[in-house]
Amino acid sequence: MQLKDIKIGANFEISIFKEGERPTKSYPVKVQNIRDDKKIEFDVPFSGGQMILFHINTIIEAFATTQEGVFSFRARVIERSKKNNIPVIVVKPETELEKKQRRAYFRLPCSCNVRYRKYKLPIFGENDQQFKTTVLIDISGGGLCFQTEEKLDAEEFYECVIILDKDMEITTICKPVCIKKEEYTDKFWKTAMKFERITEQAREKIINFIFQEQLKLRRKGLV
């Protein structure tokens, strides 16, 4: 993937770039325009109902997740403007797109339903365990978090069916990475899981879902 392959409407995450430091926070954005001089216009991100203003000459790093992997490039903020009444930042790329190792994803608080059960390898026969249903706490392109009354087994793999919409179910194989009691009650356990087996097409659907939900929250002034 190269810079010339970036299309209007493409989803990215951007963060402030500092040499030798890992980004502390990233924000989902969408490409609003690509100028003839190759400068790129991103919509301005929001957080907590506030517009995140990137200062002129700030160096950002922009990440995109595709079926081929995660790609990023660095760019300099050169202008703040509006595109069809949408606040945008105009950036000038300073590096080509480079393929990166898998990175942390933006997590969206979410209350979609998810069904789960212990995963059983097909070679051991049909999995006759019943699914249990719970509600997500949050979701990202790398995993999910939900609440259960039972403590899950950190050494097991789980088959999870995420119901993002009435017409969109995604099945993944996950493994717990953090299990802890909820702070406000002894009745529930909070389990964060990492996707161990997921197609890039399914991951892209999740990322796009997150982005669309962010847009809805922005329009309501909630993020």
N, C-alpha and C positions, 0 to 999 in steps of 0.2 A: 504494500500500500504506500502511495506517495501523496504529497500535498495536493497534486493535481487531481487526485481521486476523491477529495473531499467534496461533498455535495451540500447544497442548501437543504436545511432540515436535519442534518446529521446531529446526533447527540454526542456531547462531550462532557467531561468534567474538567474544571479548571482550578488551579491553585497557584498561589504566589510561589515563585521559584527563588530559592536561596542556595547558592553553591555550597555543597557539602552538608545540607540539611534536608531532612525528610519533610514533606508538606504536612502541616498540622490539620488543615481542613481543606476540603475540595467542594466545589459547587457545581450542580448540574446546569448545563446551558445548551442552547441549540444554535446552530449556524443560521443566521438570518439572511446573510448575503455574502457573496464572494466578488470583490471588485476586480475590474480589469487589470489593475496593477498587483493582483494576488493578495491584497489585504483582505482580512476576514472580519466579518461583523458577527459578534456573539450577542445574544440578549443578555442584559445585565442580571446577574443572579440576585436572589433575595434570601434572607435568613431572618427568622423571627419577625417577619413583617417588615423588615428594613431592607432597603436596597444596599447591596454590597458595592461600594464605589472603589474601583481600582484606579489608583493615581496614574497620571500620564508618566510614561517611561518605566512603569512597573514591569518586571519580567514575569510572565506567567508560564506555567506548563499545562498543556491541554492534553487530555487522555481520551482516547476512543476505543471502545471494545467492539471487535468485529469477529466474524467467524474464523478469521485467520489469527486472531490473538489480540493483545492490547498494544496500541501504538500511541506514541506521544510526540509532541514537538514543543519547542520553546518559542515564545513570541514576546514582542514588546508592545505594551499598550500605547497607542499614539493619538487616540482621539476618543471622546465620548460624544454620542450623537443620538438620533432617533431614527427608526426605520418603521414606517407605517404606525406611528405613535408608540412604538415599542422602544424603550431605552436600550441602547446598544453600546458596547465597547468595540472599538476598531483596533485590531492587532496586526502587527507586521511580523510574519514568521521569521525567526532567526536561525532555525535549524530545520532539516528535513524530518519527516516522520521516521521514528525509529521504533522497532519492536521492543517491547519491554517485558520483564518478568511480570507475572500476575501480581496485582497490587490490591490494596484495600479498596472496597467499593463504598459508595455512598449508601447509608442505611436509611430507609424510609419507615417511620412508625406506621403500622398497618394493622387492620383488624380483620383481614380476610380469613376464611376458614382454611384449615389444613388437616388432612387425614394422615395418620402415621401408623406404622407397625414395624416390628423387627424385620430386617431384610433376610431373605433365605435364598441362597444360591440355587438357580434352576436345576443344577445337577443333583440336588438333594430332594427333588420333587416339588410339587405344587405347594405354594405358601397358603396354608389354610387358616392362618391367623386373621382375626377380624381387625379391620382398621378402627382406630379410635379417632375422634374428631375433637379439635381444639381450635383456638383462635391465635393468629399470629400477634406478636408484639412488634416485630419489625422484620424487614426483608431487604436484601441487597443482591447484587449480582454474584456474590460469593457465598451467601448462606442465608439463614433465617433464625429467628428466635421465637419461641412460644412458651406457653405456660401449661403445666400439667399437674394433676393431683398426685401422680406417681413419680418416683425418681427414676429417670431413664438410666440405662447402663452405658457408661462412658466407653466401654470396650466393644460395644455392638454397633452395627450399621443399621440405619433405619430407612425404610421406603416411605417417602413423603409425597403426598399428592396435594399440591397447592392450588386452591381455587381462587384465581385472581379475578375472574369474572364468570358470569353464568355460561359463557361460551369459551372460556379459557382455563384449562386445567393443565398443570405441568407436574410431571412425575420425576423425582430425582432420588438418588441414593445419598444419604447424608450420614455424618458422624458427629456426635456431640463433641464440642471443644470446651464448653464451660457449663457446669450444672451447679446451681446454687438455690438455696431457699429464698423465697421472696421475703423482702425486708419487713413488709407490713403484716405478714401472716405466716403461720407454720403449716398451712394447709396446702400451699402450692409450691411447685418447683419451677424455676425459670431455666430453660435450656437453650443455649446458643449452638447452632449446628452449621457445619461447613458442607457445601456441596462437594461430594466426592465423585459423583458420576452425574454429569449433566451435559446435554448437547449444547454447542455454542448457539444454535438456533433458539433453544429454550432459554438460555441465559440472556440472549438479546431481547427476547419477549419480556423477561422480568425487568431488564434495564429500561426498556421502552415504557412498560407499565409504571415504573417508578417515576420516570420523567413526566408522563402524562398526569400522574397524581400530583406531582409538584406544581405543574401548570395550574391545575384546578385550585390548589391551595393558594397559589399566588393571586389568582383572580379574586379569591375571597379575602385576600389580605392577611392570610393566616401564617404565611412563611415569608 
